[in-house]
Amino acid sequence: MRPGGVQIDIANLLLIGAVTYGSHRSSHQTELAFPVISVYALSANTCHITPWKRQYMRSGKGDLLRAALERQNTSGLVPYGEMHFDQGFICKYYGRHPSTFTWRDELELSLEIGRGLIKPFWYGSIFTTPEGDKVDTPAKVETMIVRGGLDMQGVPAAEAHEMRLAIQACQRAGVIAVAQLGGTLCYAWRTTGFERFMTALYTERPFAELILERTVERQRRCAETLADLGFEAVMFSDDIAGNMGLFISPRLFRELIIPGYRRILEPLIQAGTRIIFHSDGIITPILDDLIACGIAAYHSIEYGLNDLRTIIAHYGDRLSLWGNVNCDVIHAGPVEEIPHLVQECLEAAAGFPGYVMSTDNSIFEDIPVEHFRLYHQALARYGVAVEPL
């Protein structure tokens, strides 16, 4: 519990991560009267209730993100949409043991700092043999399983239930529940090994295509579940490039990867889900192809490799753009550069109604909490729509 929090023992009370003012009614219609509260514990005998400010009655941060996703944010406020916080960082921030982490911890953090989303759910199909080895020969394909023992059919029912609870909580709290869905290229080479897959593309094409086919099959099933659950947005992630550009040629990418993307994303796009594509590196040679697949946004516009002004000029009429703050500096310093990096992005995106403030990767576990606080202070100082810490 954070300093100043209030601990209440309530037997079997079901609280759904809601933020309210004045009172909260449980599933048993028991009324709790507190001045302003943020509830984040669920289905537990001990519920921690942390007082926050009046604006947490219902966060408007999700509305800002929605407007930016549609490239219609004319509020004059830049939304904060940090796409990923490592579970380890969140637990470190609150001084909690990693084994206790749930999506409720992430919702609590988002409400505290003024982030307009949570993204605790991730599905990417990395396959292994039953023994845990790389699937590096055609003979191993028929026995391969999803790493970690996840069902080849898609999202397990118990996890889908948790997602429903998270979506409901986010709707009450006024933020967006986002799921992360893996793509195909990076997951294929993580299944076989990078060199093995890249070589197979040219020397054993049927083997490479079979790995891609199986990856698409499972990701499509996961996408169908996410669409049925009603996620507003999905981060579709595939690290397809590095500092020198795409890992495979644009021609090969269009031939082998784009059709799979279309199949995976189809149920989500039909459901009206907004697709936020993530990759590190330089992806501009195939960004038009990704737009044709139906993506609504591009994250993370890696700093030093992509010029934000240029990306906005070329793609801002078709894409919401997220990121470009150098997370390496937030991690390792010099911390004096952090305000400059924030200001640089805001100046580059000035007047663009589709920009969302974020790092160019994530807030990962090794980032010192104090460095994150300095980053957050810079966001507040330069007018990003965050909550003061």
Buried (B, 14 or more C-beta within 10 A) or exposed (E): BBEEEEEBEBEEBEBBBBBBBEEBEBEEEEEBEBEBBBBBBBEBEEBBBBBBEEBBBBBBBBBBBBBBBBBEBEBEBBBBBBBBBBBBBBBBBBEEEEEEBBBBBBBBBBBBBBBBBBBBBEBBBBBBBEEEEBBBEEEBBEEBBBBEEBBEEBBEEEBBEBBEBBBBBBBBBBBBBBBBBBBBBBBBBBBBBEEBBBEBBEEBEEBBBBBBBBBBBBBBBBBBBBBEBBBBBBBBBBBBBBEEBBBBEBEBBBEBBBBBBBBBBBBBBEBEBBBBBBBBBBBBBBBEBBBBBBBBBBBBBBBEBBBBBEBBEBBBEBBBBBBBBBBEBBBEEEBEEBBEBBBBBBEBBEEBBBBBBBBBBBBBBEBBEEBBEBBBBBBBEBBBBBBEE
